[in-house]
Amino acid sequence: MDTRLDEIDRRIVHALMDDARTISAPTIAEEVNVSPGTIRNRIAQLEDRGVITGYHASIDFEQAEGHLTNLFMCNAPVSEREAIAQQARIIPGVINIRELLTGRRNLHVLAVGADTEDLRRIARSLSDLGLEIEDEVLVQSETTQAYSPFGPGNETREAMLTDFISLSGDAEVAEVTVDRDAPVAGMSLQEAARRETFTDDTLVIAIERDDTVVTPHGDTKIRPDDIVTVFSRNGVTDETITSFRSSEVADS
């Protein structure tokens, strides 16, 4: 069951996403006009309810002895996906696993290897679990940011990048939240392609909607508040990102 958050909870989550290492309870308390004790209690409650699941360092593995980071996009039988994901976690070198609810490439495995041979070892281990590796790419860099709708009220609650990954070459993957009056809101993917809203090499590979992941097809319509995952081998353009933002924000 999901957990309803009030404004204080949202601001806590935003602050921790922005800088969990140095932010303090008194600092958050001052921003939201409550006591530090209230903030500490709320953080404990968010942890107990599974909203906050951990605090992690962001590591540049290329700087750490030149290690390689690779994203394996795998197909797993739906009935076995969760069990296989748990098994994949213990493979040396695997650092992150993302399960998608439906469609192909429904298991994304992020792994770090000392060299290409080490990555091949990880690939063999994944295959031994019964995973079909449909594609894989070297990750160049990854950035994250706090979820703006949980931020202070004077921040614009607009469609923004919620995640962004640079892959090998110029390829990029971006997650974008669709604003209510964005140009693409209400469009089908076919219509967006016909209007050349996206570049020819841009693919919508997943849509998260109401706690479910929709496998996109040509007749799939993009709705406000969807979280859309976009992939482009030549880089996700500003024009593509702008199409998910409100007209007012895009023109500013």
Phi, psi and omega in degrees: 000137180284165184246125178282131181252140172267183185298323179295315178302315182298317181294324177297312180300316180300314182296319181290324176295326183287320183195076183290339185286319187247347182292144181240159177301317178299323180295314178296319181301319180295324182290326184253003174064046172227177182279154175303326178298321177298318180297315180298318179295318180295319179298317179299319179294319179296324176291316181297325182274000176080012176285310173266116186255354179165172178230124189229145173281145175264118188247134170266098186289338176295324177286339179269081177064026174069027180291155181255138176250128186232138176255117176262122177258110193243157172254128178234141173304132186304319183291341183248000189302312183296317180295318179294322179299319179295322178291322181294332181301329186270359176291124179303127180107337178284127183241345181202140177227131177240123177264128172257146191287324186220169172083181177281168184052045187272006175220116178255124183243120177260126185223154179239133178230154179291330180199183183295326178295322178295321177294324176295323176300316179297318179299318179296320180295321177295318179296323179297336178280353181099010179276140172262116179276107183277328180200158176208146181216148174283135180270125179276314179199163179215135177230148175228163177213163179295149181284109191299325178299343176268001184275187180303152184298338181274001173275142180291126178269075187247171174293124182222164172294126174262342175200154183207131180229128171266127181257185181296152185069224179257003186294144180217150172237132180227143171252128185229136174270132185276124178284160187294326179246033177291151180305326183272350182299125182092349179277147167278162179296326176299315181295319179299320178292319181296324179274002180057039177294324177248160174290161185300329184266009181268129180238135169273112188258346177196150175227121176266125185216120176052049176067015173233158177252122181266129173280115188286141172231177183301324183269004178290128179266141176273127184247155174304142179075359170299147169255111189256129175262122185243136178237137175216130180287340180252013178099136178284119187279161175299325180297321178296314179298318181299329182295342179266354184262162178294151180300323181295317180290319182298328182276348184279000000 
